[in-house]
Amino acid sequence: MIDGVGVGSASRIPAEAFATLTHWLPANDEFARPLIALATVDVQGRPDVRNVLLSEYSPAGFFVHTDERSRKMADVTANPNAAFSIAWPADFRQLTVQATAERATPEEEALAYSRRSRYLQLLAWLNSVEFAELPQPQREAEWAAFDAAHPDGTLTPPPTWAGLLLRPTRITFWRGGALAASTRLEYTLAASGTWRTSILPG
Ligand SMILES: Cc1cc2nc3c(=O)[nH]c(=O)nc-3n(C[C@H](O)[C@H](O)[C@H](O)COP(=O)(O)O)c2cc1C
């Protein structure tokens, strides 16, 4: 686990909420990463959403990784307010988090890159507009050439590799079930830095 690598002394997720997260989310060292719908707001105030992998989580918050040139990075640079949601319908569970995004440390970014699959390590290097616009045969040839020129284990993050730490300001655990109405258990961070807990209808 990235247990707060360079995350400072800002507010931590309450222990009780963190314990639930460890039951709901796969451990950080599990290879398959969960997919979250990450929402941001652009400079005009328009919302946007896309699916990204949740790389890790720690008591400081939730880490995602992306390309520095992406829209989501432009969004959070102008407005750090973000949110994400993930649902497990078969388990009658949904996790929703409102957060403030900040850039992860270089150490965390390097560690997360080293844990990415080979395919995603290559993708991070070849994820440019120029590459996207190439005809498919050329894309495949350049991909294969780059792959061959960089043996497994030798790649370091490209300069465009960027990590975001989503520091939660609100964490909502939705629980459903066939036998009773769904409910939400919500943790809200107050300006004083303390967390308030509420129970809400589903
Ligand atoms: C299954 C899946 C996993 C993805 N994982 C990531 C990811 O971890 N990071 C990322 O930047 N984009 C990921 N993407 C691509 C994003 O959904 C999105 O297309 C891309 O990041 C550009 O988003 P933006 O223009 O809103 O910044 C993933 C897409 C899919 C379908």
The ligand as an SDF file (V2000), in Angstrom:
LIG
                    3D

 31 33  0  0  0  0  0  0  0  0999 V2000
  -11.4220    0.1670  -18.6440 C   0  0  0  0  0  0  0  0  0  0  0  0
  -10.8100    1.5410  -18.8170 C   0  0  0  0  0  0  0  0  0  0  0  0
   -9.7730    1.9280  -17.9640 C   0  0  0  0  0  0  0  0  0  0  0  0
   -9.2080    3.1970  -18.1140 C   0  0  0  0  0  0  0  0  0  0  0  0
   -8.2220    3.5780  -17.2220 N   0  0  0  0  0  0  0  0  0  0  0  0
   -7.6980    4.8150  -17.3150 C   0  0  0  0  0  0  0  0  0  0  0  0
   -6.7510    5.2840  -16.3500 C   0  0  0  0  0  0  0  0  0  0  0  0
   -6.3990    4.6150  -15.3680 O   0  0  0  0  0  0  0  0  0  0  0  0
   -6.2520    6.5300  -16.5290 N   0  0  0  0  0  0  0  0  0  0  0  0
   -6.6330    7.3330  -17.5610 C   0  0  0  0  0  0  0  0  0  0  0  0
   -6.1390    8.4500  -17.6510 O   0  0  0  0  0  0  0  0  0  0  0  0
   -7.5300    6.9240  -18.4670 N   0  0  0  0  0  0  0  0  0  0  0  0
   -8.0840    5.6990  -18.3700 C   0  0  0  0  0  0  0  0  0  0  0  0
   -9.0330    5.2920  -19.2760 N   0  0  0  0  0  0  0  0  0  0  0  0
   -9.4060    6.2170  -20.3880 C   0  0  0  0  0  0  0  0  0  0  0  0
  -10.3760    7.2800  -19.8540 C   0  0  0  0  0  0  0  0  0  0  0  0
  -11.6800    6.7350  -19.7090 O   0  0  0  0  0  0  0  0  0  0  0  0
  -10.4280    8.5310  -20.7510 C   0  0  0  0  0  0  0  0  0  0  0  0
  -10.8250    8.1740  -22.0570 O   0  0  0  0  0  0  0  0  0  0  0  0
   -9.0820    9.2370  -20.8490 C   0  0  0  0  0  0  0  0  0  0  0  0
   -8.4250    9.2710  -19.5900 O   0  0  0  0  0  0  0  0  0  0  0  0
   -9.2560   10.6630  -21.3590 C   0  0  0  0  0  0  0  0  0  0  0  0
  -10.1200   11.3450  -20.4670 O   0  0  0  0  0  0  0  0  0  0  0  0
  -10.2310   12.9430  -20.4110 P   0  0  0  0  0  0  0  0  0  0  0  0
  -10.1070   13.4710  -21.8020 O   0  0  0  0  0  0  0  0  0  0  0  0
  -11.5800   13.2000  -19.8230 O   0  0  0  0  0  0  0  0  0  0  0  0
   -9.1210   13.4330  -19.5190 O   0  0  0  0  0  0  0  0  0  0  0  0
   -9.6450    4.0590  -19.1350 C   0  0  0  0  0  0  0  0  0  0  0  0
  -10.7070    3.6670  -19.9620 C   0  0  0  0  0  0  0  0  0  0  0  0
  -11.2750    2.4220  -19.8030 C   0  0  0  0  0  0  0  0  0  0  0  0
  -12.4320    2.0520  -20.7110 C   0  0  0  0  0  0  0  0  0  0  0  0
  1  2  1  0
  2  3  1  0
  2 30  2  0
  3  4  2  0
  4  5  1  0
  4 28  1  0
  5  6  2  0
  6  7  1  0
  6 13  1  0
  7  8  2  0
  7  9  1  0
  9 10  1  0
 10 11  2  0
 10 12  1  0
 12 13  2  0
 13 14  1  0
 14 15  1  0
 14 28  1  0
 15 16  1  0
 16 17  1  0
 16 18  1  0
 18 19  1  0
 18 20  1  0
 20 21  1  0
 20 22  1  0
 22 23  1  0
 23 24  1  0
 24 25  2  0
 24 26  1  0
 24 27  1  0
 28 29  2  0
 29 30  1  0
 30 31  1  0
M  END
$$$$
